[in-house]
Amino acid sequence: MTNTKLLREKIEASGLKLQYIADQLGISGKALTMKIENRTEFKPSEIVKLSELLRIKTAEERTQIFLI
């Protein structure tokens, strides 16, 4: 389960557009929105890529956002 509030804050702070993020993850914008809103889950590979894009550097921060 994803901490939607924290993830949205990180996305906003990054300045990246949702569609760009979705393209980098290889999914549609709708699929990304569904994952952010906890309707579907992020795959481990998507979490790794998203962490790189949003510059989430610590395991602690990743755990807080993705509640792994």
Secondary structure, 3 states (H helix, E strand, C coil): CCCHHHHHHHHHHHCCCHHHHHHHHCCCHHHHHHHHCCCCCCCHHHHHHHHHHCCCCCHHHHHHHHCC
